[in-house]
Amino acid sequence: MKNYLDFEKEIKALEQEVDGLKSPFGSEGISEVDTDKIKTTQQEINDKLKEIYSNLNSWQKTQVARHEDRPKANFYIKKIFSKFTLLSGDRYFGDDKSVIAGFGLIDNKSVLIIGQEKGEDLNSRIERNFGMMRPEGYRKCIRLMKLADRFNIPVVSFIDTPGAYPGIGAEQRGQASAIANSIESCMSLNVPNISIIIGEGGSGGAIALASSNKVIMLENSIYSVISPEGCASILWRDPSKSLQAAEAMKLTAKDLLRLKIIDEIIPEPLGGAHRDPESIASDIKHSITKNLKNFENFSRAEIYDHRKAKFLQIGRDYGFSKSSNLKTGGLSYKGTNLTKLKSLFDKNKLIYLGLGLVILASLIAVLS
């Protein structure tokens, strides 16, 4: 049974009409199937999908990112990678089933695969804790990332979580520390790491695994520091203002690419990834192989510097400095106010030194 969102009511009615037309059993018994009418209605559905999905607002995209039928990490892992070997446990507390992790092959190349998994039905969602990871989940990922780094194996992460689990037990076992250590582990890798946000990229629960050389988003996914409902509750004390919050937060792929928070957008099939999972899986595989190929000639130090420079550059086009060097990992401050102040001080340092001594002598005289 298909699930429909609030803004898909017209599409639902048309698809139900097509299903009725495909049935050979009419009100008067067996009848001929009207293929022309089916084609016309199907074209009408496609036109309506194109019209609706080309004009989605930020809140509607949030709803699509959370769609029940949207392909999850487990689906992509099965479709994209071969010989996947599941690894479990953090060697401290236990195993966290909200994250799937292990080694596999993509085009006969070994990679570490990490996938935040929400589950497909009620039972699996409860088992997977709706994709909300606990400290042991992050520690499992840290353990495997260090192992991948030791053997020079790239890391691919699938991000899909509303956020890290905020339960008492998780906090008692060091949730904040686990997230911070996971970010540090991602940033310190000397092998390429690629993160694909396939649904929700929620808060620290997402960035703990998305601190990568390349951060890629599906067209209708979201990536934000807090959910729109949470933001609306804090700012306006009114969760119904989720649309205003979503628009203000700039959480869509298009907004984040413009702000240079992410590196690439993978277009989704007409009507969202859930309408053609095979196609989107193929596109994601192509993106992963393309980006891994780009790092083939990078040394381990260059990979580390690339990631470091990428994150240092975020916000610089709108902030203190506008220039950076991604190749060397350094940042240039030429022409900034800091440089001008330093130059001015160098030229007049004797004057400033004399002025400082006069002020110091005056203070001593007053105090004595």
Secondary structure per residue as TSV (DSSP state, phi and psi in degrees):
chain	resnum	aa	ss	phi	psi
A	1	M	-	360.0	127.6
A	2	K	-	-76.6	147.8
A	3	N	-	-107.4	137.1
A	4	Y	-	-119.7	145.9
A	5	L	-	-88.1	169.2
A	6	D	G	-57.8	-37.1
A	7	F	G	-87.1	7.9
A	8	E	G	-109.0	20.7
A	9	K	H	-61.2	-41.8
A	10	E	H	-64.8	-39.2
A	11	I	H	-65.5	-40.9
A	12	K	H	-59.1	-45.3
A	13	A	H	-62.5	-42.6
A	14	L	H	-66.9	-40.9
A	15	E	H	-68.8	-34.1
A	16	Q	H	-66.3	-35.6
A	17	E	H	-65.3	-41.7
A	18	V	H	-63.6	-42.8
A	19	D	H	-59.9	-38.6
A	20	G	H	-67.6	-39.2
A	21	L	H	-68.1	-29.8
A	22	K	H	-74.9	-19.5
A	23	S	-	-78.2	130.0
A	24	P	S	-78.8	-3.6
A	25	F	E	-101.2	103.6
A	26	G	E	-93.8	-171.6
A	27	S	T	-67.2	-20.2
A	28	E	T	-109.6	25.0
A	29	G	E	98.1	-156.7
A	30	I	E	-68.3	131.2
A	31	S	-	-138.0	170.3
A	32	E	-	-76.8	138.1
A	33	V	-	-77.6	129.3
A	34	D	-	-86.4	88.6
A	35	T	H	-66.1	-35.3
A	36	D	H	-63.2	-42.8
A	37	K	H	-65.4	-36.8
A	38	I	H	-63.9	-44.8
A	39	K	H	-63.0	-42.0
A	40	T	H	-63.7	-44.6
A	41	T	H	-67.3	-38.3
A	42	Q	H	-64.4	-39.0
A	43	Q	H	-64.9	-37.2
A	44	E	H	-64.6	-38.1
A	45	I	H	-63.2	-45.7
A	46	N	H	-61.8	-42.1
A	47	D	H	-64.0	-41.4
A	48	K	H	-67.1	-40.5
A	49	L	H	-61.9	-42.9
A	50	K	H	-63.4	-42.3
A	51	E	H	-64.0	-45.9
A	52	I	H	-70.6	-48.5
A	53	Y	H	-77.5	-12.1
A	54	S	T	-87.3	-5.7
A	55	N	S	-129.9	30.7
A	56	L	-	-71.7	137.4
A	57	N	-	-86.8	177.4
A	58	S	H	-63.0	-37.4
A	59	W	H	-69.5	-39.1
A	60	Q	H	-65.1	-37.8
A	61	K	H	-66.1	-33.8
A	62	T	H	-62.1	-41.5
A	63	Q	H	-64.9	-40.0
A	64	V	H	-65.6	-40.8
A	65	A	H	-60.7	-28.4
A	66	R	T	-97.5	4.6
A	67	H	-	-53.9	134.9
A	68	E	T	-58.9	-34.5
A	69	D	T	-89.0	-1.8
A	70	R	S	-63.3	135.0
A	71	P	-	-57.9	138.3
A	72	K	-	-102.1	176.4
A	73	A	H	-58.1	-41.2
A	74	N	H	-60.2	-37.8
A	75	F	H	-63.2	-47.9
A	76	Y	H	-65.3	-38.8
A	77	I	H	-60.8	-43.3
A	78	K	H	-67.5	-36.1
A	79	K	H	-81.8	-33.1
A	80	I	H	-95.0	-36.4
A	81	F	-	-110.1	153.0
A	82	S	E	-117.1	158.5
A	83	K	E	51.8	43.4
A	84	F	E	-71.5	128.4
A	85	T	E	-113.6	111.7
A	86	L	E	-74.1	133.2
A	87	L	-	-121.7	142.1
A	88	S	-	-130.4	159.6
A	89	G	-	87.7	147.3
A	90	D	-	-104.1	-0.2
A	91	R	S	67.9	15.0
A	92	Y	S	-127.2	-50.4
A	93	F	S	-122.9	-54.0
A	94	G	-	176.4	-162.0
A	95	D	-	-107.9	141.2
A	96	D	-	-108.5	112.3
A	97	K	T	-78.8	-3.7
A	98	S	T	-77.0	-6.1
A	99	V	E	-132.5	131.4
A	100	I	E	-101.1	129.3
A	101	A	E	-142.8	143.4
A	102	G	E	172.2	179.8
A	103	F	E	-104.0	145.1
A	104	G	E	-154.0	-175.8
A	105	L	E	-118.2	140.9
A	106	I	E	-131.7	116.9
A	107	D	T	53.1	43.3
A	108	N	T	64.5	19.6
A	109	K	E	-113.4	134.1
A	110	S	E	-73.2	137.4
A	111	V	E	-142.3	153.3
A	112	L	E	-90.8	128.2
A	113	I	E	-112.8	127.3
A	114	I	E	-124.5	127.4
A	115	G	E	-136.0	121.2
A	116	Q	E	-77.6	121.4
A	117	E	-	-116.7	123.4
A	118	K	-	-86.7	-25.8
A	119	G	-	101.1	157.5
A	120	E	S	-99.4	-31.9
A	121	D	S	-134.3	-178.0
A	122	L	H	-58.3	-46.5
A	123	N	H	-63.6	-45.0
A	124	S	H	-70.6	-30.3
A	125	R	H	-68.1	-39.0
A	126	I	H	-65.5	-44.0
A	127	E	H	-61.6	-39.6
A	128	R	T	-85.0	-1.0
A	129	N	G	57.9	34.0
A	130	F	G	56.5	29.7
A	131	G	G	79.9	7.7
A	132	M	-	-93.0	110.6
A	133	M	-	-77.7	148.6
A	134	R	-	-102.0	171.9
A	135	P	H	-54.8	-38.4
A	136	E	H	-64.9	-27.4
A	137	G	H	-68.2	-45.3
A	138	Y	H	-66.4	-37.9
A	139	R	H	-67.5	-33.9
A	140	K	H	-62.2	-45.1
A	141	C	H	-64.3	-40.5
A	142	I	H	-61.3	-45.6
A	143	R	H	-58.0	-44.7
A	144	L	H	-75.6	-33.2
A	145	M	H	-65.2	-39.8
A	146	K	H	-64.8	-37.2
A	147	L	H	-65.6	-43.5
A	148	A	H	-62.9	-40.8
A	149	D	H	-63.9	-38.8
A	150	R	H	-63.3	-36.5
A	151	F	T	-103.5	15.5
A	152	N	T	59.2	45.4
A	153	I	-	-110.7	125.3
A	154	P	-	-62.6	159.3
A	155	V	E	-118.4	131.3
A	156	V	E	-122.5	125.8
A	157	S	E	-119.8	138.4
A	158	F	E	-107.9	118.4
A	159	I	E	-101.4	124.4
A	160	D	E	-161.9	86.7
A	161	T	E	-151.5	142.6
A	162	P	S	-73.8	-13.9
A	163	G	-	149.2	171.0
A	164	A	S	-68.7	150.3
A	165	Y	-	-67.7	125.5
A	166	P	-	-96.2	19.6
A	167	G	-	-69.8	162.1
A	168	I	H	-60.7	-45.0
A	169	G	H	-59.5	-41.2
A	170	A	H	-64.0	-41.5
A	171	E	H	-66.8	-37.8
A	172	Q	H	-66.0	-29.6
A	173	R	T	-92.3	8.6
A	174	G	T	89.2	51.7
A	175	Q	H	-60.9	-49.2
A	176	A	H	-61.5	-43.2
A	177	S	H	-63.7	-40.3
A	178	A	H	-63.6	-41.7
A	179	I	H	-64.4	-46.0
A	180	A	H	-61.2	-43.0
A	181	N	H	-66.8	-32.6
A	182	S	H	-68.4	-41.1
A	183	I	H	-61.5	-45.8
A	184	E	H	-60.8	-41.1
A	185	S	H	-64.0	-43.3
A	186	C	H	-61.2	-44.6
A	187	M	H	-70.7	-26.1
A	188	S	H	-93.2	-0.1
A	189	L	-	-63.3	144.2
A	190	N	S	-105.5	14.1
A	191	V	S	-120.1	155.7
A	192	P	-	-64.9	138.1
A	193	N	E	-127.6	135.1
A	194	I	E	-124.2	130.8
A	195	S	E	-117.6	132.3
A	196	I	E	-117.3	118.4
A	197	I	E	-86.9	109.4
A	198	I	E	-98.6	-13.8
A	199	G	E	-150.0	-103.8
A	200	E	E	-94.4	133.4
A	201	G	E	-114.2	87.8
A	202	G	E	-98.6	113.7
A	203	S	H	56.0	-150.2
A	204	G	H	-64.1	-24.5
A	205	G	H	-60.5	-29.0
A	206	A	H	-90.8	-47.2
A	207	I	H	-66.7	-20.2
A	208	A	T	-59.6	-26.8
A	209	L	T	-116.3	-4.5
A	210	A	-	-107.5	16.7
A	211	S	-	-85.2	77.1
A	212	S	S	-125.0	164.1
A	213	N	S	-58.3	-40.0
A	214	K	E	-131.2	123.9
A	215	V	E	-110.8	117.8
A	216	I	E	-117.6	140.4
A	217	M	E	-123.6	142.3
A	218	L	E	-71.5	153.9
A	219	E	T	-53.9	-40.1
A	220	N	T	-106.1	23.0
A	221	S	-	-92.5	170.3
A	222	I	E	-132.5	157.3
A	223	Y	E	-149.0	114.0
A	224	S	E	-154.7	165.0
A	225	V	S	-79.5	-18.9
A	226	I	S	-157.4	159.3
A	227	S	-	-72.0	153.5
A	228	P	H	-56.9	-37.9
A	229	E	H	-64.9	-42.0
A	230	G	H	-64.6	-41.4
A	231	C	H	-63.2	-44.7
A	232	A	H	-63.6	-36.9
A	233	S	H	-66.2	-36.3
A	234	I	H	-76.4	-47.0
A	235	L	H	-77.3	-43.7
A	236	W	T	-115.2	-2.8
A	237	R	S	53.7	36.4
A	238	D	-	-149.5	98.0
A	239	P	G	-60.9	-18.6
A	240	S	G	-69.9	-12.5
A	241	K	G	-91.0	34.0
A	242	S	H	-63.4	-33.3
A	243	L	H	-62.9	-48.4
A	244	Q	H	-61.9	-39.9
A	245	A	H	-64.2	-45.4
A	246	A	H	-62.1	-39.6
A	247	E	H	-66.8	-41.2
A	248	A	H	-71.1	-29.9
A	249	M	H	-78.0	-15.6
A	250	K	T	54.1	55.8
A	251	L	-	-99.1	-0.8
A	252	T	B	-83.3	162.0
A	253	A	H	-60.9	-40.7
A	254	K	H	-63.4	-44.0
A	255	D	H	-64.5	-42.9
A	256	L	H	-71.3	-30.9
A	257	L	H	-68.6	-40.2
A	258	R	H	-63.3	-36.6
A	259	L	T	-83.1	-1.7
A	260	K	T	63.2	31.4
A	261	I	S	-80.8	-35.6
A	262	I	S	-115.3	172.0
A	263	D	S	-111.8	-19.8
A	264	E	E	-160.6	148.4
A	265	I	E	-118.4	131.3
A	266	I	E	-99.2	115.9
A	267	P	-	-62.3	145.4
A	268	E	-	-100.5	157.1
A	269	P	-	-60.7	160.9
A	270	L	T	-56.9	121.2
A	271	G	T	93.5	4.0
A	272	G	-	104.0	163.0
A	273	A	G	-60.7	-29.4
A	274	H	G	-71.2	-14.6
A	275	R	G	-86.7	-16.8
A	276	D	-	-151.7	70.9
A	277	P	H	-58.6	-36.6
A	278	E	H	-62.7	-41.6
A	279	S	H	-65.5	-45.2
A	280	I	H	-69.3	-33.2
A	281	A	H	-63.0	-40.2
A	282	S	H	-64.9	-40.5
A	283	D	H	-67.2	-38.5
A	284	I	H	-65.7	-41.8
A	285	K	H	-60.3	-43.2
A	286	H	H	-61.9	-41.4
A	287	S	H	-65.7	-42.1
A	288	I	H	-62.9	-49.1
A	289	T	H	-63.1	-38.9
A	290	K	H	-63.2	-46.4
A	291	N	H	-70.9	-36.3
A	292	L	H	-65.0	-36.9
A	293	K	H	-63.7	-35.7
A	294	N	H	-62.8	-23.9
A	295	F	T	-98.4	3.6
A	296	E	T	-61.0	-35.6
A	297	N	T	-95.7	7.2
A	298	F	-	-85.4	140.2
A	299	S	-	-77.8	169.0
A	300	R	H	-61.5	-39.6
A	301	A	H	-66.7	-38.5
A	302	E	H	-67.2	-35.8
A	303	I	H	-63.9	-44.7
A	304	Y	H	-62.0	-45.9
A	305	D	H	-64.9	-37.0
A	306	H	H	-59.5	-46.5
A	307	R	H	-65.9	-43.9
A	308	K	H	-59.9	-47.3
A	309	A	H	-66.3	-35.9
A	310	K	H	-59.0	-45.2
A	311	F	H	-77.3	-32.3
A	312	L	H	-67.4	-26.6
A	313	Q	H	-77.6	-22.0
A	314	I	T	-58.4	124.8
A	315	G	T	88.7	-9.4
A	316	R	G	-71.5	-28.3
A	317	D	G	-68.6	-17.6
A	318	Y	G	-119.0	5.7
A	319	G	S	-125.7	-131.3
A	320	F	S	-68.6	-46.3
A	321	S	-	-130.4	143.1
A	322	K	-	-102.8	-5.6
A	323	S	-	-117.9	141.6
A	324	S	B	-151.2	164.0
A	325	N	-	-125.6	104.0
A	326	L	T	-73.1	-25.4
A	327	K	T	-72.8	-41.5
A	328	T	T	-93.4	-13.4
A	329	G	S	81.9	2.6
A	330	G	-	-94.9	166.8
A	331	L	B	-120.8	140.3
A	332	S	-	-105.7	133.9
A	333	Y	-	-113.8	19.0
A	334	K	T	-60.3	129.4
A	335	G	T	87.5	-1.9
A	336	T	S	-82.9	168.0
A	337	N	H	-61.1	-34.0
A	338	L	H	-61.5	-44.0
A	339	T	H	-63.5	-42.6
A	340	K	H	-64.2	-41.1
A	341	L	H	-64.6	-41.0
A	342	K	H	-63.9	-41.3
A	343	S	H	-64.1	-41.6
A	344	L	H	-63.9	-40.2
A	345	F	H	-66.3	-41.2
A	346	D	H	-61.4	-37.8
A	347	K	H	-72.3	-30.8
A	348	N	T	-121.6	27.7
A	349	K	H	-66.4	-31.0
A	350	L	H	-66.7	-39.4
A	351	I	H	-64.1	-46.1
A	352	Y	H	-64.6	-35.6
A	353	L	H	-66.6	-44.2
A	354	G	H	-62.7	-42.6
A	355	L	H	-61.9	-40.3
A	356	G	H	-63.5	-40.7
A	357	L	H	-66.0	-37.8
A	358	V	H	-63.3	-44.7
A	359	I	H	-63.9	-40.2
A	360	L	H	-64.5	-42.8
A	361	A	H	-64.1	-39.0
A	362	S	H	-64.1	-41.4
A	363	L	H	-65.0	-40.1
A	364	I	H	-62.9	-41.9
A	365	A	H	-63.8	-41.7
A	366	V	H	-66.7	-44.5
A	367	L	H	-68.1	-32.4
A	368	S	-	-80.0	360.0
